[in-house]
Structures are given as structure tokens and as C-alpha cells.
């Protein structure tokens, strides 16, 4: 019996890239499943558009995970006796790339809408339009790159000048859109602009706010994807990042939605969860419901309790100051005067 032929370095490299990409993508898909369950259990009465967005993102993520699993099965089971020194894009893999492009543009449109409908100003709306432009360019060139992938099928063909330029433009504009989103989110939701906004406490909450609430995670994964592809387009390293990237995009949106304040089953953004002081200044808008901070609530409760105690003590002193020969009617009239005085002083 002859000894098995050892794997070549290129074949081992290809198998390792596919396996690592599948492992991290599957782990992040489990996190997405948990976040979707958390969203629907915590925000049962959230807006219909937001629920549809969550369902679409989870559907696309489920589809990409299943297609990545098929790719792993194809190369490790079906083609176990075939040398894999060159990776070929199967139809499921091409569909996975297509779904990833669609998921990416949906997430970027979500953040553009967040900037447009959030802290309203001319600057924020102009920035949202720039994000829309970059996302549209990335989406168009991404579809073109997917069409070329369907045509050539050989993944190393991305080393060709034409395919490299088209895919590089798509990823570059996607990176530019993510950087603009990160800067705009940090600037529009800065603490000096909303001093009464609820702030995170602790290292974990601050990291969650930066990576999820400010979309820094999108910048990091897209930057790694872009740099790896531009530096080594003919190598399979970018494939693992391409498998993981849509999971990061979807989990960023899920995390941003799940960290919102909740009231009566509806989620509210950060700038809408401010204390009583700004609640009294901004009044009357049904969509601008404001949250009361725990500190302000406790202070109002203690103030009301002190008022009740002071009223009771004053009534007791008034009743004791009268002699036994005075009638009850005079006591009642004096107590009513005390109540009127309290209301006048409070107002």
C-alpha cells in the first residue's frame, strides 16, 4: 500500500483559510442568533421598519453561513481526493459574496438614516448624503466584481489588473463610508452636545459604545479586508475576512439596537434617553419621548416625602397650639391656609 501524498504548502494554506473563515463566521452567527432573540424579547413593540430590518439582516446572515458551510463541505468532503492548490469559486460561494455585498449596503444605509434622522442639522444630513454616495459606489462595483467572479470562477483571477481594480474600488468606498460613519457618530453624539445623555459605565460598556454604538468595528474589519486584498489579491487570505465581514456588520446593527433604552417595548436612541431637566425643555413631540434618570427620580421621590412629612408636622403643631375650648372648624380653616401657602411657595 502506497503512502498518501503529502499536501503541498498551497493546498494546506487554502484549507486553513477556508476552515478559519468558517469557524469565526459560525461563531459570530451564533452571536447574531442570540442578539436577534434578545431584540424580539426586549423590544416586542418596536417600530415595524426596525423589525423588518432585523429580519432581513438575519436572513442574509443565515444564508451566507449556510453557503460558507457548503463551501467547506465541498472542499473537505466532496473533493477530498483532489489537490486544491488553486481554489475555484463554486456557485454557492459566489452567491455568498453577493449576499455579503447586499448586507453591507443595507447596514451602511441604516447608519446613514441614523445620522439623517438623529441629531438634526445641516452638517449631519450632508454627511449622511456622503455616506449614501460612498455606499452606492461600493455596491455598484461590488455587484460588478461578483459578476466577474461568476464568469472566471478562479479566485486567483482577482490578481488580474481589471478585477483587482474593480474589487478594490468597491472595498475602498465601503471603507470610506465606514470611516465617515464612525467620525460622524462620535461628533453628533458627543457628551458636550448632550450633557444629560445617559453615559456608559465601566470598561466593557465604553468599549461596547465605541465598537458598536460608534461603528468602530465596521472600520476595523473593512480596513483589514481592504488592506489584505490590495496587498495580496492572488492569495486566499482575503477569503477568510470576506466570510467574517458580513457577520461583523450584522452584529454591529444588532448590538446598536439592543443597547437602546426601552420603554413599553419600544427602543429609543441615546440622545432620547436624557434626564428631567431637558425633558422639561423639550416637550410636546410624540416621537421625542424622554427618559428620566434614576438620580432625578430618586430626588423627586425624596422631595415629595419630605414635603408630606413637613405638612403633617405643621398640622400637628397647629392643632396643639389651639386650646381645648376652640372648635374644630377653626383648626380646619388654619390647615387649609397652610396648604394654600405650600402650593404658592412651591409654584
C-alpha positions as CSV (number, residue, x, y, z in Angstrom):
1,X,0.0,0.0,0.0
2,X,1.5,3.3,-1.1
3,X,1.9,6.2,1.4
4,X,-0.5,9.1,1.0
5,X,0.8,12.0,-1.0
6,X,1.6,14.9,1.4
7,X,-0.2,18.1,1.0
8,X,1.6,21.0,-0.8
9,X,2.0,24.3,1.0
10,X,-0.5,26.0,-1.3
11,X,-3.1,23.3,-0.6
12,X,-2.6,23.4,3.2
13,X,-2.9,27.2,3.0
14,X,-6.2,27.0,1.1
15,X,-7.7,24.5,3.5
16,X,-6.6,26.5,6.6
17,X,-8.1,29.8,5.2
18,X,-11.4,28.1,4.5
19,X,-11.6,26.4,7.9
20,X,-10.6,29.5,9.9
21,X,-13.1,31.7,8.0
22,X,-15.8,29.1,8.6
23,X,-15.0,28.8,12.3
24,X,-15.1,32.6,13.0
25,X,-18.1,33.1,10.8
26,X,-20.1,30.4,12.6
27,X,-19.2,31.7,16.0
28,X,-20.4,35.2,15.0
29,X,-23.6,33.7,13.6
30,X,-24.3,32.2,17.0
31,X,-23.9,35.6,18.5
32,X,-26.3,37.1,15.9
33,X,-28.9,34.4,16.8
34,X,-28.6,35.4,20.4
35,X,-28.9,39.1,19.7
36,X,-31.9,38.6,17.5
37,X,-33.6,36.7,20.3
38,X,-32.7,39.4,22.7
39,X,-34.1,42.1,20.4
40,X,-37.5,40.5,19.9
41,X,-37.8,39.6,23.6
42,X,-36.8,43.1,24.8
43,X,-38.5,45.3,22.1
44,X,-41.7,43.5,21.2
45,X,-43.5,46.7,20.3
46,X,-40.6,48.3,18.4
47,X,-41.3,50.0,15.0
48,X,-42.2,47.7,12.2
49,X,-39.4,49.1,9.9
50,X,-36.8,48.2,12.5
51,X,-38.2,44.7,12.9
52,X,-38.1,44.2,9.1
53,X,-34.5,45.4,9.1
54,X,-33.5,42.9,11.8
55,X,-35.3,40.0,10.0
56,X,-33.7,40.8,6.6
57,X,-30.2,41.1,8.1
58,X,-30.6,37.8,10.0
59,X,-32.0,36.1,6.8
60,X,-29.0,37.2,4.8
61,X,-26.6,36.2,7.5
62,X,-28.2,32.8,7.8
63,X,-27.9,32.4,4.0
64,X,-24.2,33.3,4.0
65,X,-23.5,31.0,6.8
66,X,-25.2,28.1,5.0
67,X,-23.3,28.9,1.8
68,X,-20.0,29.0,3.6
69,X,-20.8,25.7,5.2
70,X,-21.4,24.2,1.7
71,X,-18.1,25.6,0.5
72,X,-16.3,23.9,3.4
73,X,-18.2,20.6,2.8
74,X,-17.3,20.8,-0.9
75,X,-13.6,21.2,-0.5
76,X,-13.1,19.0,2.6
77,X,-15.5,16.1,1.9
78,X,-16.6,16.1,-1.8
79,X,-13.1,16.9,-3.2
80,X,-11.1,15.1,-0.5
81,X,-9.0,13.2,-3.1
82,X,-8.4,16.2,-5.3
83,X,-5.5,18.5,-5.0
84,X,-6.6,22.1,-4.0
85,X,-3.6,24.1,-4.9
86,X,-6.0,26.5,-6.7
87,X,-9.4,27.5,-5.3
88,X,-12.3,27.7,-7.5
89,X,-15.4,29.7,-6.6
90,X,-18.5,27.4,-6.6
91,X,-21.9,28.9,-7.3
92,X,-22.8,28.8,-3.6
93,X,-19.7,30.8,-2.8
94,X,-20.5,33.4,-5.5
95,X,-24.0,33.7,-4.0
96,X,-22.4,34.1,-0.6
97,X,-20.3,37.0,-1.9
98,X,-23.4,38.6,-3.5
99,X,-25.4,38.4,-0.2
100,X,-22.5,39.9,1.6
101,X,-22.5,42.9,-0.7
102,X,-26.2,43.3,-0.2
103,X,-25.9,43.0,3.6
104,X,-23.0,45.6,3.6
105,X,-25.0,48.3,1.8
106,X,-28.1,47.7,4.0
107,X,-26.0,48.3,7.1
108,X,-24.5,51.4,5.7
109,X,-27.9,52.7,4.7
110,X,-29.1,52.1,8.2
111,X,-26.3,54.2,9.6
112,X,-26.9,56.9,7.0
113,X,-30.6,57.0,8.1
114,X,-29.4,57.1,11.7
115,X,-27.4,60.2,11.0
116,X,-30.1,61.8,9.0
117,X,-32.9,61.3,11.5
118,X,-30.8,61.6,14.6
119,X,-29.4,64.9,15.9
120,X,-30.8,67.0,13.0
121,X,-28.6,69.7,11.5
122,X,-27.4,70.6,8.0
123,X,-24.0,69.0,8.7
124,X,-25.4,65.7,9.8
125,X,-27.7,65.5,6.8
126,X,-24.9,66.4,4.4
127,X,-22.7,63.7,6.0
128,X,-25.5,61.2,5.6
129,X,-25.7,62.0,1.9
130,X,-22.0,61.5,1.5
131,X,-22.3,58.1,3.2
132,X,-25.1,57.2,0.8
133,X,-22.9,58.2,-2.2
134,X,-20.0,56.1,-1.0
135,X,-22.3,53.1,-0.2
136,X,-23.8,53.3,-3.6
137,X,-20.5,53.3,-5.4
138,X,-19.3,50.4,-3.3
139,X,-22.5,48.5,-4.0
140,X,-22.3,49.0,-7.8
141,X,-18.7,48.0,-8.1
142,X,-19.3,45.1,-5.7
143,X,-22.0,43.8,-8.0
144,X,-19.6,44.1,-10.9
145,X,-17.0,42.2,-9.0
146,X,-19.5,39.4,-8.2
147,X,-20.4,39.2,-11.9
148,X,-16.7,38.8,-12.8
149,X,-16.4,36.1,-10.1
150,X,-19.3,34.2,-11.7
151,X,-17.6,34.5,-15.0
152,X,-14.0,33.5,-14.1
153,X,-14.6,31.2,-11.1
154,X,-10.9,31.1,-10.2
155,X,-10.3,33.1,-7.1
156,X,-6.7,33.7,-8.0
157,X,-8.0,35.6,-11.0
158,X,-8.5,38.6,-8.7
159,X,-4.8,39.2,-9.2
160,X,-5.7,40.3,-12.8
161,X,-5.5,44.1,-13.1
162,X,-9.1,44.7,-14.1
163,X,-10.7,42.5,-11.4
164,X,-8.3,43.9,-8.8
165,X,-9.2,47.5,-9.6
166,X,-13.0,46.9,-9.6
167,X,-12.9,44.9,-6.3
168,X,-10.5,47.4,-4.8
169,X,-12.8,50.4,-5.6
170,X,-15.8,48.6,-4.1
171,X,-13.9,47.8,-0.8
172,X,-12.3,51.3,-0.8
173,X,-15.5,53.2,-1.0
174,X,-17.1,50.8,1.6
175,X,-14.1,51.6,3.9
176,X,-14.6,55.4,3.3
177,X,-18.3,55.1,4.2
178,X,-17.5,53.3,7.4
179,X,-14.8,55.9,8.4
180,X,-17.3,58.7,7.8
181,X,-20.0,56.9,9.8
182,X,-17.6,56.5,12.7
183,X,-16.5,60.1,12.8
184,X,-20.0,61.4,12.3
185,X,-21.4,59.2,15.1
186,X,-18.7,60.4,17.5
187,X,-19.2,64.0,16.6
188,X,-23.0,64.1,16.6
189,X,-23.4,62.2,19.9
190,X,-20.5,63.9,21.8
191,X,-21.2,64.4,25.5
192,X,-20.8,68.2,25.3
193,X,-23.7,68.4,22.9
194,X,-25.9,66.2,25.2
195,X,-24.7,66.7,28.7
196,X,-27.7,64.9,30.2
197,X,-27.4,61.9,28.0
198,X,-27.0,58.6,29.7
199,X,-23.4,57.6,29.6
200,X,-21.8,54.1,29.8
201,X,-20.2,53.0,33.0
202,X,-17.1,50.7,33.1
203,X,-14.6,49.5,30.6
204,X,-16.9,46.9,28.9
205,X,-19.7,49.4,28.4
206,X,-17.3,52.0,27.0
207,X,-15.8,49.5,24.6
208,X,-19.3,48.4,23.5
209,X,-20.2,52.0,22.8
210,X,-17.1,52.7,20.7
211,X,-17.1,49.4,18.7
212,X,-20.9,49.0,18.3
213,X,-22.5,52.4,19.1
214,X,-20.0,54.4,17.1
215,X,-19.3,51.7,14.4
216,X,-15.6,51.3,15.0
217,X,-15.9,47.6,14.4
218,X,-17.0,48.2,10.9
219,X,-13.9,50.4,10.2
220,X,-11.6,47.7,11.6
221,X,-13.0,44.7,9.7
222,X,-13.3,46.7,6.4
223,X,-9.8,48.1,6.8
224,X,-8.3,44.6,7.4
225,X,-10.3,43.3,4.4
226,X,-9.2,46.1,2.1
227,X,-5.5,46.0,3.0
228,X,-5.3,42.2,2.7
229,X,-7.0,42.2,-0.7
230,X,-4.9,45.1,-2.1
231,X,-1.7,43.7,-0.8
232,X,-2.3,40.0,-1.8
233,X,-5.1,39.8,-4.3
234,X,-3.9,36.4,-5.6
235,X,-3.6,34.8,-2.2
236,X,-6.6,33.3,-0.4
237,X,-6.2,35.3,2.8
238,X,-8.9,37.8,2.0
239,X,-11.4,35.0,1.7
240,X,-11.5,34.4,5.5
241,X,-12.1,38.1,6.1
242,X,-14.8,38.1,3.5
243,X,-16.6,35.4,5.3
244,X,-16.3,37.2,8.7
245,X,-17.1,40.7,7.5
246,X,-20.9,40.4,7.0
247,X,-21.2,38.9,10.5
248,X,-19.5,41.9,12.0
249,X,-21.8,44.2,10.0
250,X,-24.9,42.5,11.2
251,X,-23.8,42.1,14.8
252,X,-23.0,45.8,14.9
253,X,-26.5,46.7,14.0
254,X,-28.0,44.2,16.4
255,X,-25.8,45.4,19.2
256,X,-26.7,49.1,18.5
257,X,-30.4,48.2,18.6
258,X,-30.1,46.1,21.7
259,X,-28.2,48.7,23.7
260,X,-31.0,51.3,23.4
261,X,-33.3,52.3,26.2
262,X,-36.6,50.6,26.3
263,X,-40.0,51.8,27.5
264,X,-43.3,50.0,26.9
265,X,-41.5,47.6,24.5
266,X,-40.2,50.4,22.2
267,X,-36.5,51.3,21.8
268,X,-35.1,54.8,22.0
269,X,-31.8,56.2,20.9
270,X,-29.1,57.6,23.1
271,X,-30.0,61.2,22.6
272,X,-33.6,60.4,23.5
273,X,-32.6,59.0,26.9
274,X,-31.9,62.1,28.9
275,X,-32.9,63.4,32.3
276,X,-35.8,65.5,33.6
277,X,-34.1,68.8,33.0
278,X,-34.0,68.6,29.2
279,X,-37.4,66.7,29.3
280,X,-39.0,69.9,30.7
281,X,-37.3,72.0,28.0
282,X,-38.2,69.7,25.0
283,X,-41.9,69.0,25.3
284,X,-44.8,68.0,23.1
285,X,-43.3,65.8,20.4
286,X,-44.8,62.3,20.4
287,X,-41.6,60.8,18.8
288,X,-39.3,62.5,21.3
289,X,-40.2,60.7,24.4
290,X,-37.6,61.3,27.0
291,X,-36.4,59.0,29.8
292,X,-36.0,60.1,33.4
293,X,-32.7,59.3,35.0
294,X,-32.6,57.2,38.2
295,X,-31.0,60.1,40.2
296,X,-33.6,62.6,39.2
297,X,-36.4,60.1,40.1
298,X,-34.9,59.4,43.5
299,X,-34.5,63.1,44.2
300,X,-38.1,63.8,43.3
301,X,-39.4,60.9,45.5
302,X,-37.4,62.1,48.5
303,X,-38.5,65.7,47.9
304,X,-42.2,64.6,47.9
305,X,-41.7,62.5,51.0
306,X,-40.1,65.5,52.8
307,X,-43.0,67.7,51.8
308,X,-45.5,65.3,53.1
309,X,-43.7,64.9,56.4
310,X,-43.4,68.7,56.8
311,X,-47.1,69.1,56.1
312,X,-48.0,66.6,58.8
313,X,-45.8,68.2,61.4
314,X,-47.2,71.6,60.7
315,X,-50.8,70.3,61.0
316,X,-49.9,68.7,64.4
317,X,-48.3,71.9,65.7
318,X,-51.3,73.9,64.6
319,X,-53.7,71.5,66.3
320,X,-51.6,71.6,69.5
321,X,-51.4,75.4,69.5
322,X,-55.1,75.8,69.9
323,X,-56.7,75.4,73.3
324,X,-59.3,72.8,74.1
325,X,-62.1,75.4,74.1
326,X,-61.6,76.3,70.3
327,X,-63.8,74.4,67.9
328,X,-62.7,72.1,65.1
329,X,-63.8,74.5,62.4
330,X,-61.1,77.0,63.2
331,X,-58.4,74.2,63.1
332,X,-59.6,73.2,59.6
333,X,-59.5,76.7,58.3
334,X,-56.0,77.2,59.6
335,X,-54.9,73.9,57.9
336,X,-56.4,75.0,54.6
337,X,-54.4,78.2,54.8
338,X,-51.2,76.2,55.4
339,X,-51.9,74.1,52.3
340,X,-52.5,77.2,50.2
341,X,-49.3,78.7,51.4
342,X,-47.4,75.5,50.5
343,X,-48.8,75.5,47.0
344,X,-47.9,79.1,46.5
345,X,-44.3,78.6,47.7
346,X,-43.8,75.5,45.5
347,X,-45.1,77.3,42.4
